[in-house]
Amino acid sequence: LGCPIAWISGFLNKVSFLKIKLKEDSCTSCGKCDNVCYITTHNESHSLHKGGLLNSSSHYSCSRCMDCVETCPTGALSLSPHMSIIVPKKEDKRSEQQKKNRKKRDHKTA
């Protein structure tokens, strides 16, 4: 079943008003943030700076320890207000197929 404290923490991460944000124009992709993040060290599908991967800071077990923010040499990471619920992006194969089918259908009717 797991730890009730982890359940509460995970829920609070999803509805948090604060989010660790990346300023992409300041990021040098040095990877220091990922090296200190306990989530990325145990889960290769997460990263704080690599595009195409899930954001570690939105993971349910992120404790907002701020090690990633502190270690960033360029200040590209910061804890900032965020007003919506954090939902990790998941690829939905069905929705991708529906988009392709719509494009084909629209192309045929045009």
Secondary structure, 3 states (H helix, E strand, C coil): CCCHHHHHHHHHHHCCCEEEEECCCCCCCCCHHHHHCHHHHHCCCEECCCCCCEEHHHCCCCCCCCHHHHHCCCCCEEEEECCCCCCCCCCCHHHHHHHHHHHHHHHHHC
